[in-house]
Amino acid sequence: MNKKKISEIKKVIDYDPTVPEHKRILRRLKKEYQKLPKGAKVNLIQDLKKTFKKEWTKIYWDLIKSKSI
């Protein structure tokens, strides 16, 4: 895994080096990425983008709903 892919994954997960959970997640994602065949590596990053986009959208809407009540 090169620096470009690592930085792309960090950007997707909104990486913060002070948070231990982020370090664990990044370490696990690196291991999973290394195990995948070449074609599936692109799919992993796309899946991460979709998953984190959905999660942040859900958090955002929950926050809006809680403030309007």
C-alpha positions as CSV (number, residue, x, y, z in Angstrom):
1,M,0.0,0.0,0.0
2,N,1.5,3.3,-1.0
3,K,1.2,6.7,0.7
4,K,-1.5,7.9,-1.8
5,K,-3.8,5.0,-0.9
6,I,-3.2,5.5,2.8
7,S,-4.0,9.2,2.5
8,E,-7.1,8.5,0.5
9,I,-8.3,6.0,3.2
10,K,-7.5,8.6,5.9
11,K,-9.5,11.2,4.1
12,V,-12.5,8.9,3.7
13,I,-12.6,7.9,7.4
14,D,-11.8,11.4,8.6
15,Y,-8.6,10.2,10.3
16,D,-7.5,11.8,13.5
17,P,-4.1,10.5,14.9
18,T,-5.1,11.4,18.5
19,V,-8.0,9.0,18.5
20,P,-6.9,5.4,19.2
21,E,-10.0,3.9,17.4
22,H,-8.9,5.6,14.2
23,K,-5.4,4.1,14.5
24,R,-7.0,0.6,15.0
25,I,-9.3,1.1,12.1
26,L,-6.5,2.2,9.8
27,R,-4.3,-0.7,10.8
28,R,-7.1,-3.2,10.1
29,L,-8.0,-1.6,6.8
30,K,-4.3,-1.8,5.7
31,K,-4.3,-5.5,6.5
32,E,-7.5,-6.1,4.6
33,Y,-6.3,-4.1,1.7
34,Q,-3.1,-6.1,1.5
35,K,-5.0,-9.5,1.4
36,L,-7.3,-8.5,-1.4
37,P,-6.7,-9.3,-5.1
38,K,-5.8,-6.4,-7.4
39,G,-9.3,-5.7,-8.7
40,A,-11.0,-5.8,-5.3
41,K,-8.7,-3.2,-3.9
42,V,-10.4,-0.5,-5.8
43,N,-13.8,-1.8,-4.6
44,L,-12.7,-1.6,-1.0
45,I,-12.0,2.1,-1.3
46,Q,-15.3,2.7,-3.1
47,D,-17.2,0.7,-0.5
48,L,-15.5,2.8,2.3
49,K,-16.6,6.0,0.6
50,K,-20.2,4.8,0.3
51,T,-20.3,3.5,3.9
52,F,-18.8,6.6,5.5
53,K,-20.9,8.9,3.3
54,K,-24.1,7.0,4.5
55,E,-22.9,7.1,8.1
56,W,-22.2,10.8,8.1
57,T,-25.4,11.6,6.3
58,K,-27.3,9.7,9.0
59,I,-25.4,11.5,11.8
60,Y,-26.1,14.8,10.1
61,W,-29.8,14.2,9.7
62,D,-30.1,12.9,13.3
63,L,-28.4,16.1,14.5
64,I,-30.8,18.3,12.5
65,K,-33.8,16.3,13.8
66,S,-32.7,16.6,17.4
67,K,-32.2,20.4,17.1
68,S,-35.6,21.0,15.5
69,I,-37.5,19.3,18.4
